[in-house]
Amino acid sequence: DSTLTWLLKDNLGGNSKTVMIATISPADDNFEETLSTLRYADRAKRIINNAVINEDANAKVIRELREEVERLRSELGSRGGTVPNPDGTGYVDITKLKEQLS
């Protein structure tokens, strides 16, 4: 709730790693300030973030589609160049399908 927390809210709660250095004084006349600093540092230390990769929605869809294409290609390669027959009666060689499309 402090001004410092408000100023640092993007760093303390965002998608970044933050390092905080708390400087304290051994002098008796700075006891209250030192105690306040240590309390603040302890509260800041307890903040837990779940970092998320900043990714454009379109880029995410493109990445997922490319992963699916790669998965399908590897699946196709493991079948020896065959795909399921559209009428459900087994598998058809890809070269035959290419010839039919030509």
N, C-alpha and C positions, 0 to 999 in steps of 0.2 A: 504493500500500500504506500510505499515511500516514493519520493520523486526519483530516486535512483532506480527502483524497480520499474517505474514507468518508462524511464529513459532506456533501460536495458531489456524491455519486454520482448523485442524481436530476437535478441541474442539469447536470452534465457529460455524462451519458449519456441524458438523457430527450428528450422532444419540446419542447425549449425552446431559445431562443437565450440564450447566457450571455456576459456580459462579465466579464472578469477584469482587475483592476488590480493589478499587482505593484508594491509599494512597496519601494524599496531605499534603502540608506544609503551615502553616500560615505565614511563613517568607516572607518578601518583596522580598528578593533576589531569591526566588524560585517561583516567580509569574508565569513566562513563563512556567516552567515545570509543575506546578500545573494546569494551564489552559490547557495545552496540554493533561495532564492526564484526566482531566474532559471531554474534547472533545472526546478523544478516548473511555472513558467509556460510554459516551452517544451514540456514533456510535455503539459500541458493544451491547449496550442494545437494539438497534433497529433491530438487526438481528433476523429474524424469521425463525425457522426451522420446517420442517414437519418430525417428527421422524417416522421411518419405522422399523418394527421388522425385524431384520436380520434373515432370514430363508432360509435354503437350498431349492433349487427348488424341489428336490425329496421329502424332508420332507413336503413341501407345498402340493404336489400332494397327498401324502399319507394321510395328514390331511384332505384334501378336500374329498377324496374318503371315508374315515372313517365317515365324517359328512354325506355324501350322503347315505352310508349304514345305519347309524343310522336313518336318515330321512325316508328311505324306510321301515325300520323295524317298526318304529312308525306308518307309514301309513298303513302297512300291519296289524299291531295289531288293528288299529281302524276299519278295515274292518271285523274283526272277523275271521281271518285266511283264507280269500279268496283272489284270484288274478284274474285279467281279463283273460278270456278264450282266447287262441291264435287265435281262429277263429272269435273273436269279438261278440260272442253270450251270453254275460253275464259274470258270475264269476264261478270259479271252486274252490272247497275246496283244500287246500294245502295238506292235508293228502292223498287225492286221487291221487294227482300228485306224491307224494313220493312213494306211493304203485306202481304206474305205472313205476317209475324209478327203483324200486328194482328188 
